[in-house]
Structure formats: structure tokens, C-alpha cells
Amino acid sequence: AQHGSHSLLDHSLMNYLQTEASVSNVSSLGMRFMAFVENCEDQDYKNEISGLLFPVFIHCFLKLLGFGDIKGGKKFLIDYSANFTADNAHDIEVLSCVADSTDTDNQAVLKDYKNYKFFINLTLDTFQYLINFLEAADLLIIMSIISQHIFINKNTIEEIEGSENLSQGIAEGNTIEEDFDIQPSSSVDDKIMKFNEIVNNAKESPTNHLPNIRFYTFLNAYQGLNTVSVSDDCKILCGGFADATARLWCLNFGESFALSTDEVTNDEVHEFGLKIEDSLKRKENQECITLRGHSSEVTSCRFNDEANYLFTTSEDATVKLWNIEDLKCVASYRGHVHPIWDIDISKFAVYFATASADRTTRLWGTEYTHPLRIFAGHIDSVNCVRFHPNCNYIATGSADKTCRLWDIQNGQTVRLFTGHKGDVMTMAFSPNGKYLAAAGTDGSIHLWDISSGKLIQEFIGHTAPVYSISFSPCGTQIASGGVENCIKIWDVSGPIYQTFENSDSDVLSATFHTKATAIQYLQYVAANHLVAAGPFG
């Protein structure tokens, strides 16, 4: 089982549970759940599940009000409020006062309670114990309340015991706002205001949250490193080389592919995130796995989201699709007549786009070995291609010093971005899809507003070509790197329609230098981590 929140019911069942017939016995179901917790024989289970009592109690009451049973709701509130501690008295008093009021402010208070998300920590065993009971007792209404209004964080026993304050709060039925030092006597508005203040402070100071950088250096890359890609889970790294090969490394704790020469058993071998079948021939002390199939230099590579497939492109004008499970090439795509420089995969995984020296970009489907659409318009080699976050558009950067935004449906150019003084080598969309950043051989980074097509920011600080850029997950920073052996972090949340030059502005948040390694790959991943790679020397 995975850590995190869990949905107990699908949406169709939740919608059914909102009908009047299904909530007519909310009161009795709430009573049964509270009786279950009270009579739980295992004290550890009881202490943890007790944290659910007050949230379930509150939302049973709110459901009764929602279906017009004000009298039944108030009776439920009075009958069972004595079961809760003094810490909950303020909330119960507020709900009792506003239950039969039509005043707009009071209705807003009820809405705040309905929208509030409680946070409860449960061990995996306790969570399963709870689900088994709810299913056996047919308490679907309670399951609906828990799924919609309570964030359940599933942990191991050790994780919960390692956080004494949190464990104590859960056992007492407290909710997450107490971790922010919000007093129980505070009104709902105060709690919301405090929470919003915390969120705004985080948003307004992105420069205080520089990324953690994980950098991979290729030593003795005498084969000529052309391209790098890292899987989204950061377990596998692929390098494309001038000797027409792609090589895979595992990134798990610095281990390598130390493959044994012992007799192969019937068991599947799991090494470094790669599932290697029994039939795979093994070599002793193999540091990486080499994929051969192209007849010329490998120019680009990209993993799909699940990292079970790898796409590679080459100067031989082909795209190859590799199955990572058995390390075999499962498809080869032909259509370009000159080298392919870049590839990007849509989030739907069944489509990918390629950029080529033949001045075209092509859209492909994995089920077809021929292109589905050709985008022609650039007057020089197309160096890079990226899917828009909504996958209805693609952006291309070219040696003609322009970027274009294309409509996938009709193949037409919908935006033309100009301003670079050199070849465009790399691009990135902001996570919200509103902005496009591009960089290249002139060393500058241009940020365009896609809706208007206007250049809104220009960042000047690199003194050599920039080969890779990436937006942070929150969209407030851009990381950039290239030939000059450093990574720069730019704050893009500041004023628009301005040019920022190096240290003359606060937008340059930080510069991280390498000893002698050019930056060939940059990509933000989860939890504000930045993965980077390049060849030494």
C-alpha cells in the first residue's frame, strides 16, 4: 500500500449517496459508527479511530441540515455532543447557534465547515480494520463522509510513533489546524485566514525555497554524449551517444548493474527499477545496459511517465521505441528525411512529436509507423519540440531564431515568437500552460505570454549557449544551464515586460557552479528537486 490520502468510494456511488432516500437514516448510522469505536476491543485501534469521531459527527449533523431535517439535526447534536472533549465545545456551540438560522453570515459558517478538510493519521493495519468494518456493516454514508471530508494519511506504526505530538493529537481527536497553533476557541474565519496567510507567504517568497539539486556527471564519455533523460521516478538515467548507442544506468543509491553469471532461475530479477526477464543474457560487473539499433548518432531520448518504455531518436532519421522490461526495440518509426534532433511525449503517452533538420515537426501515434501530421513553416532546422500541458498544441524552436505554437488539430501556426539572436535550442511551458520559455545559442532566456504572443520577460546572464531549461512545479522559477558549467535559478514571478541582466536584478535567485561539467539536462521533479546531468570536461 502507498502512503497518502485514499478515496473510499467512486464518484458515481458518492452521487447516489447524496440523494434524500440514502441519507434518511444518517442519525442511526452515525450512532452505529460511534458505538463501533466505543466498543472496539483493541485499544490501539480505538485510540487511532477515535480521531474520526468528531469529523464524522460534524458531517452527519451537516447532512441532516442539508436535507432540511433541522429538528433531527439539532437533536443529534444535543444527544451526542457530550461524548466529545472540551476542545470541541466551541465548534459544537457555533453549529448549534447557526443550525436554524437563515442569516447569510451563519450560512457562510456552515459552508466553511462543509468545505473544511480534516487530517487524520492511521496505521495501515488500522485503516484496513476500519474499511473492513464499514463494508461489513454497510455503512456507506460513513464511508462517503470519510472519503469526501477527511484526509487519511496512512503510515507504518514506526512513523506514527516517531511523531509523538501528532500521535497525541490524533488520539485526542484534534485536527490539523492545531499544528499551526490555532487555538480551539478561534472562529472558522480565523482558521481560514491563518491558513491563507501561510499559503500566501509561501507564494510570495519563492526565492527562499531554492531547489535541491541532484547532479549526475558523465566521466570519460569518450563515446560522445549527445543527450540525457531521467525517468520521472528518478530511478533510471539514459544517455544517448555518438557511437549510435543508448545506455541505461540505475540511480538507486549509487548501485550499478552488477549482473550475475550464475544460472538463471524462474524468478524474475528486479534490479535498479528494471525488470529483467529470465532469458536476458548476463555479463559480470556490467555497469550499464547498452541498447543498440540505430545506425548513426543518438540525438535525443525520452522515457514515458511509467518509465516502462523509452523513445530514442537519431541522425539516421528514425525513432525507436524500447521496452524497458525486456530491453528490446519494439517499433521503429520512419518519415523524416534528415536527422531528428528532439522528441517529446504527450501526457496521454499514445502520441509523440519529433523535430528534425528537414525543417519539419511531425506528430506520431505509437500504433502507427508513419506520421499522423506534418507541421511545416520554419525556414531552418527545427531543434526542439514540446507539448503544451493540455496537449492540444505543440511548440517548436528552430535555427531560424523563432519559436512557433501549432494547433495539433489542423496543423496551423497559431503563434510566432521572435526576438532571439541565435538558434533556439530548448523550450519549456509553465505548469499552468500560460507561458512559454525558450533559450538558445545567444545565452538569453525569453518568456512569452501565449495568449497575447508578447515577450513579457527577458533574462540575460548566461555568457554561452543554453541547452536546457525547466519550470519549477509551482511555476515561479526557471532553472537554466548550458556550456558555461553552471545552473542559474530565475524568479519569474516578478514584473513583466522587462529585461533582467544577471545580478542587476533580484530575479536571479542563485547560481550553482560545477567544476568542469556542462549542463546538458535539467528537469524539476516532485518536492522541489532539480535533476541535472552533463559530461565532464
Residue pairs with C-beta under 8 A, 6 or more apart in sequence:
1 124
1 154
2 154
3 153
3 154
3 155
4 153
4 154
5 151
5 152
5 153
6 127
6 147
6 152
6 154
7 147
8 131
8 134
8 143
8 144
8 146
8 147
9 17
9 140
9 143
9 144
9 147
13 140
13 144
14 144
14 147
14 148
16 22
17 23
17 140
17 141
17 144
20 67
22 140
22 141
23 63
23 64
23 67
23 141
24 67
25 141
26 60
26 63
26 64
26 141
27 60
27 64
27 72
27 75
27 76
29 60
29 139
29 141
29 142
30 56
30 57
30 60
30 76
30 80
30 142
31 80
32 137
32 139
33 56
33 139
33 142
34 53
34 56
34 57
34 80
34 83
36 133
36 137
37 46
37 49
37 50
37 52
37 53
40 46
40 49
42 129
44 126
45 125
45 126
45 129
47 170
47 171
48 121
48 122
48 123
48 126
48 170
48 171
49 122
49 126
49 129
49 130
50 171
50 172
50 173
51 120
51 121
51 122
51 170
51 171
51 172
51 173
51 174
52 120
52 130
52 146
52 150
53 83
53 84
53 173
54 84
54 88
54 173
54 175
55 118
55 120
55 145
55 146
55 149
55 150
55 175
56 142
56 145
56 146
56 150
57 80
57 83
57 84
58 91
58 95
58 113
59 114
59 145
59 149
60 76
60 141
60 145
61 73
61 76
61 77
61 95
61 99
62 73
62 110
62 113
62 114
63 141
63 145
64 70
64 72
64 73
64 76
65 73
65 99
65 110
70 99
70 100
73 99
74 96
74 99
74 100
77 92
77 95
77 96
77 99
78 96
81 92
81 96
84 92
84 173
85 172
85 173
87 172
87 173
87 174
87 184
88 173
88 184
90 184
90 185
91 113
91 184
94 109
94 187
94 188
95 110
95 113
97 106
98 106
98 107
98 109
98 110
101 107
109 188
109 189
112 188
112 189
112 192
113 188
114 149
116 149
116 188
117 149
117 150
117 151
118 149
118 150
118 151
118 175
118 176
119 150
119 151
119 153
119 175
119 176
120 150
120 151
120 152
120 153
120 170
121 152
121 153
121 155
121 160
121 163
121 166
121 167
121 170
122 130
122 152
122 153
122 154
122 155
122 170
123 154
123 155
123 156
123 157
123 160
124 154
124 155
124 156
125 157
127 152
127 154
133 139
134 140
134 142
134 143
134 146
135 143
146 152
151 176
160 166
160 167
160 170
161 167
166 179
169 178
169 179
177 191
177 194
177 195
178 184
180 194
180 195
180 198
182 190
182 191
182 194
186 194
202 209
203 474
203 476
206 472
206 474
206 476
206 477
206 491
206 493
206 509
207 491
207 506
207 509
209 528
210 489
210 509
210 510
211 472
211 477
211 479
211 489
211 524
211 528
211 529
211 530
212 527
212 528
212 529
212 530
213 487
213 512
213 529
213 530
213 531
213 532
214 234
214 529
214 530
214 531
214 532
215 514
215 517
215 532
215 533
216 228
216 230
216 237
216 251
216 531
216 532
216 533
217 514
217 517
217 533
217 534
217 535
217 536
218 225
218 228
218 239
218 533
218 534
218 535
218 536
219 536
220 536
221 239
221 241
221 535
221 536
223 241
223 242
223 243
223 245
224 241
224 242
224 243
224 297
225 239
225 240
225 241
225 242
225 520
225 534
225 535
226 240
226 241
226 242
226 297
226 298
226 299
226 300
227 239
227 240
227 298
227 299
227 300
227 301
227 520
227 521
228 237
228 238
228 239
228 240
228 301
228 520
228 521
228 533
228 534
229 237
229 238
229 300
229 301
229 302
229 303
229 310
229 521
230 236
230 237
230 238
230 251
230 303
230 521
230 523
230 531
230 533
231 237
231 273
231 303
231 307
232 303
232 305
232 307
232 525
233 273
233 307
234 251
234 525
234 529
234 531
235 250
235 251
235 252
235 272
235 273
235 307
236 248
236 249
236 250
236 251
236 272
236 273
236 274
236 303
236 307
236 324
237 248
237 249
237 250
237 251
237 533
238 246
238 247
238 248
238 249
238 301
238 303
238 310
238 312
239 246
239 247
239 249
239 301
239 533
240 246
240 297
240 298
240 299
240 300
240 301
240 312
241 247
241 297
241 298
242 297
242 298
243 297
244 292
244 294
244 295
244 296
244 297
244 298
244 314
244 316
245 290
245 291
245 292
245 294
245 298
246 290
246 291
246 294
246 298
246 301
246 310
246 312
246 322
247 288
247 289
247 290
247 291
248 257
248 274
248 288
248 289
248 290
248 291
248 310
248 324
249 256
249 257
249 287
249 288
250 256
250 257
250 271
250 272
250 273
250 274
251 272
252 272
252 273
255 272
256 272
256 286
256 287
256 288
257 271
257 272
257 286
257 287
257 288
257 289
258 285
258 286
259 271
259 276
259 282
259 283
259 284
259 285
259 286
260 282
260 284
261 282
261 283
261 284
264 278
264 279
264 282
265 278
266 278
267 278
268 275
268 276
268 277
268 278
269 275
269 276
269 277
269 278
269 280
270 276
273 307
274 289
274 324
274 325
274 327
275 324
275 325
276 325
276 326
276 327
277 325
277 326
279 326
280 326
280 327
289 327
291 310
291 312
291 322
291 327
291 329
293 312
293 320
293 322
293 329
293 332
294 312
294 314
294 316
294 318
294 320
295 314
295 316
296 314
296 315
296 316
296 339
297 314
297 315
297 339
298 312
298 313
298 314
299 313
299 314
299 315
299 339
299 340
299 341
299 342
300 312
300 313
300 340
300 341
300 342
300 343
301 310
301 311
301 312
301 313
301 343
302 310
302 311
302 343
302 344
302 345
302 352
303 309
303 310
303 311
304 310
304 311
304 345
304 349
305 345
305 347
305 349
307 324
308 323
308 324
308 325
309 321
309 322
309 323
309 324
310 321
310 322
310 324
311 319
311 320
311 321
311 322
311 343
311 345
311 352
312 319
312 320
312 322
313 319
313 320
313 340
313 341
313 342
313 343
313 354
314 320
314 339
314 340
315 339
315 340
316 339
317 334
317 336
317 337
317 338
317 339
317 340
317 356
318 332
318 333
318 334
318 336
318 340
319 332
319 333
319 340
319 343
319 352
319 354
319 364
320 329
320 331
320 332
320 333
321 329
321 330
321 331
321 332
321 333
321 366
322 328
322 329
322 330
323 329
323 330
331 366
331 369
332 369
333 364
333 369
333 370
333 371
334 369
334 370
335 362
335 364
335 370
335 371
336 354
336 356
336 358
336 360
336 362
337 358
338 356
338 357
338 358
338 381
339 356
339 357
340 354
340 355
340 356
340 357
341 355
341 356
341 357
341 381
341 382
341 383
341 384
342 354
342 355
342 382
342 383
342 384
342 385
343 352
343 353
343 354
343 355
343 385
344 352
344 353
344 385
344 386
344 387
344 394
345 351
345 352
345 387
346 352
346 353
346 387
346 391
347 387
347 389
347 391
348 391
349 366
350 365
350 366
350 367
351 363
351 364
351 365
351 366
351 372
351 391
352 363
352 364
352 366
353 361
353 362
353 363
353 364
353 385
353 387
353 394
354 361
354 362
354 364
354 385
355 361
355 382
355 383
355 384
355 385
355 396
355 397
356 362
356 381
356 382
357 381
357 382
358 381
359 376
359 378
359 379
359 380
359 381
359 382
359 398
360 374
360 375
360 376
360 378
360 382
361 374
361 375
361 382
361 385
361 394
361 396
361 406
362 371
362 373
362 374
362 375
363 371
363 372
363 373
363 374
363 375
363 394
363 408
364 371
364 372
365 372
373 408
373 411
374 411
375 394
375 396
375 404
375 406
375 411
375 413
377 404
377 413
378 396
378 398
378 400
378 402
378 404
379 398
379 400
380 398
380 399
380 400
381 398
381 399
382 396
382 397
382 398
382 399
383 397
383 398
383 399
383 423
383 424
383 425
383 440
384 396
384 397
384 424
384 425
384 426
384 427
385 394
385 395
385 396
385 397
385 427
386 394
386 395
386 427
386 428
386 429
387 393
387 394
387 429
388 394
388 395
388 405
388 429
388 433
389 429
389 431
389 432
389 433
390 433
391 408
392 407
392 408
392 409
393 405
393 406
393 407
393 408
393 414
394 405
394 406
394 408
395 403
395 404
395 405
395 406
395 427
395 429
395 436
396 403
396 404
396 406
397 403
397 424
397 425
397 426
397 427
397 438
397 440
398 404
398 423
398 424
399 423
399 424
401 418
401 420
401 421
401 422
401 423
401 424
401 440
402 416
402 417
402 418
402 420
402 424
403 416
403 417
403 420
403 424
403 427
403 436
403 438
403 448
404 413
404 415
404 416
404 417
405 413
405 414
405 415
405 416
405 417
405 436
405 450
406 412
406 413
406 414
407 414
415 448
415 450
415 453
416 453
417 436
417 438
417 446
417 448
417 453
417 455
419 446
419 455
419 458
420 438
420 440
420 442
420 444
420 446
421 442
421 444
422 440
422 441
422 442
422 443
422 465
423 440
423 441
424 438
424 439
424 440
425 439
425 440
425 441
425 465
425 466
425 467
426 438
426 439
426 440
426 466
426 467
426 468
426 469
427 436
427 437
427 438
427 439
427 469
428 436
428 437
428 438
428 469
428 470
428 471
428 478
429 435
429 436
429 437
429 471
430 436
430 437
430 471
430 475
431 471
431 473
431 474
431 475
432 475
433 450
434 449
434 450
434 451
435 447
435 448
435 449
435 450
435 456
435 475
435 492
436 447
436 448
436 450
437 445
437 446
437 447
437 448
437 469
437 471
437 478
437 492
438 445
438 446
438 448
438 469
439 445
439 446
439 462
439 466
439 469
439 480
439 482
440 465
440 466
441 465
442 465
443 460
443 461
443 462
443 463
443 464
443 465
443 466
443 482
444 458
444 459
444 460
444 462
444 466
445 458
445 459
445 460
445 462
445 466
445 469
445 478
445 480
445 490
446 455
446 457
446 458
447 455
447 456
447 457
447 458
447 459
447 478
447 492
448 454
448 455
448 456
449 456
449 496
454 497
455 497
456 496
456 497
457 492
457 494
457 496
457 497
457 498
457 499
457 500
457 507
458 498
458 499
458 500
459 478
459 480
459 490
459 500
459 507
459 508
460 499
460 500
460 501
460 502
461 488
461 490
461 500
461 501
461 502
461 503
461 508
462 480
462 482
462 484
462 488
463 484
464 482
464 483
464 484
465 482
465 483
466 480
466 481
466 482
467 481
467 482
467 483
467 518
467 519
467 520
468 480
468 481
468 482
468 519
468 520
468 521
468 522
468 523
468 532
469 478
469 479
469 480
469 481
469 522
470 478
470 479
470 522
470 523
470 524
470 530
471 477
471 478
471 524
472 478
472 479
472 524
472 528
473 524
473 526
473 528
475 492
476 491
476 492
476 493
477 489
477 490
477 491
477 492
477 509
478 489
478 490
478 492
479 487
479 488
479 489
479 490
479 522
479 524
479 530
479 532
480 487
480 488
480 490
480 522
481 487
481 488
481 518
481 519
481 520
481 522
481 532
481 534
482 518
482 519
483 518
484 518
485 513
485 514
485 515
485 516
485 517
485 518
485 519
486 511
486 512
486 513
486 514
486 519
487 511
487 512
487 514
487 519
487 522
487 530
487 532
488 508
488 510
488 511
488 512
489 508
489 509
489 510
489 511
489 512
490 500
490 507
490 508
490 509
491 506
491 507
491 508
491 509
492 507
494 505
494 506
494 507
500 507
500 508
502 508
514 534
515 536
516 536
516 537
517 534
517 535
517 536
517 537
518 534
518 535
519 532
519 534
520 533
520 534
520 535
521 531
521 532
521 533
521 534
522 530
522 531
522 532
523 530
523 531
523 532
524 530
524 531
525 531
